[in-house]
Amino acid sequence: MSTFETILHPAMDLTSMRQLGNVKTRLVQVNPESGTTFSLSGTGVQDIFFSLPSGGSSVLINGMNSYLCYDIVFDCGASEVVGFSNADGNSVVRSLEISNSGQTIEQIERYNVLSAVMSDFKDVNKARNLDSILMGGALQTSSSSKQPREFADQGFCRVALPIYSAFYGVLSAGQYAVATDGIRMRFTLEAPDTALISGGGGTLGYVISNISLKMEYVDVEPSVFAQLVSEGGGVLKTHGIGVQNTSTTLVAGTTSNTIMIPVRKSAVKHVINTFRRTDNLTASNRNSTGGRINPNCSRLNWQIAGRQYPPIQIRNANSAGTTFAGGEPMAELLKCFRNLHGNTGDCVFDAVMYEDIVGQNESSAFVVGYNFDTDADPLSISGISTLSDNIFLQLDSNSTGIPVALTADSFVFYDAILTTDMSTGQVSIIQ
């Protein structure tokens, strides 16, 4: 990765420069380009566009302290209750695309499926308490923290959600991005029958209003900003962690599947794979975004350019494939979160939920992943190149095979560099 590393100047860290001038933060509210209220029903979807203001000549954006906020009123019928799929307010976001002056910088499909995975790895009490305030959250009295807080018909909630973006959200690796002209975000609202869950199974709906981005802008002393530009040779570069999603279907009864993940990047950090029942994807009485099923997985590993990762397949079952135990796949997955042996991390599901082979319960939670990164520092660029080869997941099921038709999603996390030419304003992406 030495050739890729040379494109970066030192991290855009203002700590050592604070004595040179004041650095101030301010919250900027960004409203949609058009429309204030968005009403959806059944399988309908809706695009919402936001244009971020430049904010001035020496302004940065702190994505870690930015969020998406909206009001929602639920429509489920007078005799029913409803909640967010996977107890996650981001379930209403189907996809996110970020562009600058017409050039796509980031695009995450299955955004709500990714959010469901990320939000599942937290303390159970956070899911039931703090996240019931921030994200619509889990039902306080439920044994499962993936079961959502319940709202009656025409019930109201307001949420504040993390933005999964490499440069303008929580995947920004703690670095700031330049607040240039032309930054545009497109959020696609998910169909209510997918975004919400209700026991009745009928057509659901919601009305979203007062939606806005709350972006933290960092005003830098002009002399300090000029020094940053000078050190970068007139070009400022921001490092973030991008995500690309691919999807495929798995046929029921098959016992061996080689899943191609056609993502070509210079530095892949890790890959996370999920499996959901295809018949649940638009079912209003199922956890469509976060209900993940164990595909009767007995062994698995990943392959790049003929090399296996890890060299010996990860085991998820006994030799006969009749009893599942997820210790080994979970250990490899936790490396993606840099928390294999930490005592502070947690998840909102248990072993029974993790190995669920039915996938009809909102608590089913099977997910696997593998970390290719060789450096413990998330700011470093030390992943594996897939520019010449695809990634493959080798999934071996037991003799029963895939239990039901499944949709397999792969989320590839990779190093991305956003470059901004401060003399021309031109933006480019290196990935």
C-alpha positions in Angstrom: 0.0 0.0 0.0 3.0 2.3 -0.1 2.0 3.9 -3.4 -1.5 4.7 -2.1 -0.2 6.1 1.2 1.9 8.7 -0.7 -1.2 10.6 -1.8 -1.9 11.7 1.8 -0.4 14.6 3.6 -0.6 14.4 7.5 -4.1 14.2 8.9 -6.1 17.5 9.0 -5.7 17.8 12.8 -6.2 21.3 14.2 -5.0 20.5 17.8 -1.5 21.7 17.3 -2.7 24.9 15.6 -5.2 26.1 18.2 -2.7 28.5 19.6 -2.5 30.2 16.3 -6.1 31.3 16.3 -9.6 30.6 17.4 -11.5 27.6 16.1 -15.3 27.8 16.6 -18.1 25.4 15.9 -21.7 26.2 14.9 -24.7 24.1 14.1 -26.0 24.7 10.6 -29.5 23.5 9.7 -29.9 22.3 6.1 -33.5 22.0 4.9 -34.6 20.0 1.8 -34.3 21.7 -1.6 -38.0 21.3 -2.1 -41.0 20.1 -0.1 -41.5 20.1 3.7 -43.8 17.2 4.2 -43.5 13.7 2.7 -46.3 11.2 2.9 -45.7 7.5 1.9 -47.8 4.4 2.0 -47.3 0.7 1.3 -44.4 0.2 -1.1 -43.9 3.8 -2.2 -40.5 5.5 -2.0 -39.4 9.2 -2.1 -36.1 11.1 -2.9 -35.2 14.1 -0.7 -32.3 16.4 -1.7 -30.2 18.6 0.5 -27.6 21.1 -0.7 -25.0 21.9 1.9 -23.9 25.6 2.1 -20.2 26.3 1.8 -20.2 28.5 4.9 -17.3 30.7 4.0 -13.7 30.5 2.8 -12.1 28.8 5.8 -14.8 26.4 7.0 -14.7 22.6 7.6 -17.4 20.1 8.4 -17.3 17.8 11.4 -19.4 14.7 10.4 -19.0 13.0 13.8 -21.1 15.7 15.4 -23.7 16.0 12.5 -27.0 14.2 12.3 -30.3 13.7 10.4 -33.4 14.9 12.2 -37.1 14.4 11.4 -40.7 14.2 12.7 -42.7 11.1 11.9 -46.4 10.3 12.3 -47.3 6.6 11.8 -50.3 5.2 10.0 -51.1 1.6 10.9 -54.8 1.4 11.4 -56.8 2.1 14.6 -56.5 -1.4 16.0 -52.7 -1.8 15.5 -49.4 -0.6 16.9 -46.3 0.1 14.8 -42.6 0.8 15.2 -39.3 1.2 13.3 -37.9 -2.0 11.8 -35.0 -3.2 14.0 -35.9 -0.4 16.5 -33.8 2.0 14.3 -35.1 5.3 12.9 -32.6 4.9 10.0 -34.9 2.2 8.7 -36.8 4.9 6.8 -33.6 5.6 4.7 -33.3 3.3 1.8 -30.1 4.7 0.3 -27.8 7.7 0.4 -25.9 9.3 -2.5 -23.5 12.3 -2.0 -22.3 14.3 -4.9 -20.2 17.4 -5.5 -20.8 19.5 -8.6 -22.4 16.5 -10.3 -19.7 14.0 -9.4 -20.8 11.1 -7.2 -18.6 10.9 -4.1 -20.4 8.3 -2.1 -23.3 6.0 -2.7 -24.6 3.4 -0.2 -27.5 1.2 -1.2 -29.3 -0.8 1.5 -28.4 2.0 3.8 -31.0 0.9 6.4 -29.6 -2.7 6.4 -26.2 -1.4 7.1 -27.5 0.9 9.9 -29.3 -2.1 11.4 -26.0 -4.0 11.7 -24.2 -1.0 13.1 -26.9 -0.3 15.6 -27.0 -3.9 16.8 -23.5 -3.6 18.2 -24.1 -1.5 21.3 -25.0 -2.0 24.9 -28.5 -3.4 25.5 -29.4 -0.7 27.9 -28.4 2.0 25.4 -30.8 0.5 22.9 -33.6 0.5 25.5 -32.9 3.9 27.1 -30.8 6.5 25.2 -31.7 5.2 21.7 -35.4 5.1 22.5 -35.0 8.8 22.7 -32.6 9.3 19.8 -33.6 6.7 17.3 -37.2 5.6 18.1 -35.4 2.8 20.0 -36.2 -0.6 21.6 -39.2 -1.5 23.7 -38.2 -1.0 27.3 -39.9 -4.2 28.6 -39.0 -6.6 25.8 -36.5 -9.4 26.2 -35.1 -8.4 22.8 -33.6 -5.0 22.1 -34.4 -5.4 18.4 -38.1 -5.3 19.2 -39.1 -1.7 18.6 -40.8 0.8 20.8 -44.5 0.7 19.9 -46.6 3.6 18.6 -50.4 3.7 18.1 -52.0 4.8 14.9 -51.1 8.5 14.3 -48.4 8.2 17.0 -45.7 10.8 16.8 -41.9 10.6 17.2 -38.9 12.9 16.5 -35.5 11.3 16.0 -31.9 12.4 15.6 -29.8 9.8 13.6 -26.2 9.3 12.7 -25.2 9.9 9.1 -23.2 7.0 7.6 -20.9 8.9 5.3 -17.2 8.7 4.8 -16.7 12.5 4.8 -19.8 14.1 6.2 -20.8 11.6 8.9 -19.7 9.0 11.5 -17.4 7.1 9.0 -15.2 10.1 8.7 -12.5 8.6 10.9 -12.5 11.8 13.1 -11.3 14.1 10.3 -12.9 17.2 8.9 -14.0 17.8 5.3 -13.8 21.1 3.5 -17.2 22.8 3.3 -17.0 23.5 -0.4 -19.7 24.7 -2.8 -21.8 22.0 -4.6 -22.1 19.3 -1.9 -25.5 17.6 -2.4 -27.0 14.7 -0.5 -29.9 12.5 -1.8 -31.7 10.5 0.8 -34.2 8.0 -0.6 -37.0 7.3 1.9 -37.8 3.6 2.3 -41.3 2.1 1.6 -43.3 2.0 4.8 -44.0 -1.7 4.5 -40.2 -2.2 4.8 -39.2 0.6 7.1 -41.9 -0.2 9.7 -43.1 -3.3 11.5 -46.6 -4.0 12.8 -48.2 -7.2 14.0 -51.3 -6.8 11.8 -49.5 -7.3 8.5 -51.6 -4.7 6.6 -50.5 -1.7 4.5 -48.5 0.8 6.6 -47.8 4.4 6.0 -46.0 7.4 7.5 -45.7 11.2 7.2 -42.3 12.8 7.6 -42.0 16.5 8.2 -39.5 19.0 9.7 -36.7 16.9 8.2 -33.3 18.5 8.1 -29.6 17.9 8.4 -27.9 19.3 11.5 -24.4 19.8 10.3 -21.5 21.0 12.6 -19.4 23.6 10.8 -16.0 24.5 12.1 -14.9 28.1 11.5 -11.1 28.2 11.3 -9.0 31.3 11.7 -8.1 32.4 8.2 -4.4 32.3 9.0 -4.6 28.8 10.3 -6.6 27.7 7.3 -4.1 29.3 5.0 -1.4 27.3 6.8 -3.3 24.0 6.3 -3.7 24.8 2.5 0.0 25.7 2.3 1.1 22.4 3.9 -1.1 20.5 1.5 0.3 22.2 -1.5 -2.9 24.0 -2.3 -4.9 20.7 -2.1 -6.7 19.5 1.1 -7.3 15.8 1.5 -9.7 14.1 3.8 -9.5 10.4 4.7 -12.8 8.5 5.4 -14.1 5.0 5.4 -16.4 4.4 2.4 -19.0 1.6 2.1 -20.1 -0.1 -1.1 -23.0 -2.6 -1.1 -23.7 -5.5 -3.4 -26.6 -7.9 -3.3 -27.4 -11.3 -4.7 -30.0 -14.1 -4.1 -29.4 -17.6 -2.7 -31.6 -20.5 -3.7 -33.3 -22.6 -1.0 -31.8 -26.1 -0.6 -28.3 -25.3 -2.0 -25.5 -26.5 0.2 -22.5 -24.6 -1.3 -22.6 -21.0 -2.5 -19.8 -18.9 -3.9 -20.9 -15.3 -3.6 -19.1 -12.8 -5.8 -18.5 -9.3 -4.4 -17.5 -7.2 -7.3 -16.0 -4.2 -5.5 -12.7 -2.9 -6.9 -10.9 -0.7 -4.4 -7.3 0.2 -3.5 -7.6 -0.5 0.2 -10.4 -2.7 1.4 -10.5 -2.7 5.2 -13.2 -5.3 5.9 -16.4 -6.9 4.6 -19.6 -7.6 6.4 -22.2 -10.1 5.0 -25.9 -10.4 6.0 -28.7 -12.8 4.9 -32.4 -11.9 5.0 -35.4 -13.9 3.9 -36.5 -12.6 0.5 -40.1 -12.9 1.4 -39.6 -10.6 4.4 -38.1 -7.7 2.5 -41.5 -6.0 2.0 -43.5 -7.7 4.7 -45.0 -5.2 7.0 -45.2 -7.7 9.9 -41.5 -8.6 9.7 -38.2 -6.9 10.6 -37.4 -6.3 7.0 -34.1 -4.4 7.5 -32.6 -6.1 10.5 -34.1 -9.6 10.7 -31.0 -11.6 9.6 -31.1 -15.4 9.3 -28.5 -18.0 9.7 -28.3 -19.8 6.3 -27.6 -23.1 8.0 -24.0 -22.0 7.8 -21.5 -24.7 8.8 -18.3 -23.2 7.4 -17.2 -20.1 5.5 -14.3 -18.0 4.4 -13.4 -15.3 1.8 -11.2 -15.5 -1.2 -9.2 -12.9 -3.2 -7.0 -13.7 -6.1 -7.1 -17.4 -5.2 -6.0 -16.8 -1.6 -8.3 -17.8 1.2 -9.0 -15.5 4.2 -8.6 -17.1 6.7 -6.7 -20.1 5.2 -8.7 -22.5 7.3 -12.5 -22.1 7.0 -14.4 -20.6 10.0 -16.6 -23.1 11.7 -20.2 -22.2 12.8 -21.4 -25.8 13.6 -20.3 -29.2 14.9 -18.9 -31.7 12.4 -22.3 -33.0 11.5 -23.7 -29.5 10.9 -26.6 -30.2 13.2 -25.8 -27.9 16.1 -24.7 -24.3 15.5 -22.3 -22.3 17.7 -21.2 -18.8 16.5 -18.1 -18.2 18.6 -15.6 -18.3 15.8 -17.5 -16.2 13.2 -18.4 -13.6 15.8 -14.7 -13.4 16.8 -13.7 -12.6 13.2 -16.6 -10.1 12.9 -15.6 -8.3 16.0 -12.2 -7.6 14.5 -14.0 -5.4 12.0 -15.1 -3.3 14.9 -11.6 -3.4 16.5 -13.1 -4.9 19.6 -12.3 -8.6 19.7 -11.2 -8.8 23.3 -12.6 -5.5 24.6 -14.8 -5.4 27.7 -16.7 -2.3 26.7 -18.4 -3.5 23.5 -21.7 -5.4 23.4 -24.6 -6.4 21.1 -28.3 -6.3 21.5 -28.8 -10.0 20.7 -27.8 -13.4 22.2 -26.6 -16.7 20.9 -30.1 -18.0 20.2 -31.0 -14.9 18.2 -27.7 -15.0 16.4 -28.1 -18.6 15.2 -31.8 -18.3 14.3 -32.4 -20.4 11.1 -36.1 -19.4 10.7 -35.7 -15.6 10.3 -39.3 -14.8 11.1 -38.6 -13.2 14.5 -37.7 -9.5 14.7 -34.7 -10.5 16.9 -32.9 -12.8 14.4 -29.4 -11.4 14.0 -26.9 -13.6 12.1 -24.1 -11.6 10.5 -20.5 -12.4 9.5 -17.5 -10.5 8.5 -13.7 -10.5 8.0 -11.1 -7.8 8.6 -8.3 -7.4 6.0 -6.8 -4.3 7.7 -3.3 -4.8 9.1 -3.1 -1.7 11.2 -4.9 -1.0 14.5 -5.1 2.7 13.7 -8.4 3.4 11.8 -6.7 6.6 10.4 -4.1 4.5 8.5 -4.5 3.1 5.0 -3.5 -0.5 5.3 -6.2 -2.6 3.7 -6.0 -5.0 0.8 -6.2 -4.1 -2.9 -9.0 -5.6 -4.9 -8.4 -3.5 -8.1 -7.5 -6.6 -10.0 -9.7 -9.2 -8.4 -13.2 -9.6 -6.9 -13.9 -10.7 -3.4 -15.7 -14.1 -3.0 -17.5 -15.4 0.0 -17.5 -19.2 0.2 -20.6 -20.2 2.2 -21.0 -23.9 3.0 -24.3 -24.9 4.6 -25.2 -28.2 6.2 -27.0 -31.0 4.4 -30.3 -29.2 4.6 -28.9 -26.3 2.6 -30.2 -22.7 2.5 -33.4 -22.9 4.5 -35.4 -20.5 2.3 -34.8 -18.1 -0.6 -32.5 -15.4 0.8 -31.1 -12.0 -0.2 -27.4 -11.8 0.6 -26.0 -8.3 1.2 -22.3 -7.6 1.2 -20.9 -4.3 2.7 -17.4 -3.6 1.8 -15.6 -0.9 3.9 -12.7 0.8 2.2 -10.3 3.7 2.5 -11.3 6.8 0.5 -9.6 10.1 0.0 -11.5 13.3 -0.8 -9.3 15.9 -2.4 -10.2 19.5 -2.7 -8.2 21.9 -4.9 -8.5 25.1 -3.0 -7.6 27.3 -6.0 -10.2 25.9 -8.4 -12.7 24.3 -5.9 -12.5 21.1 -7.9 -13.2 17.9 -5.9 -12.1 14.4 -6.7 -12.3 11.0 -5.0 -9.5 8.5 -4.7 -10.6 5.0 -3.6 
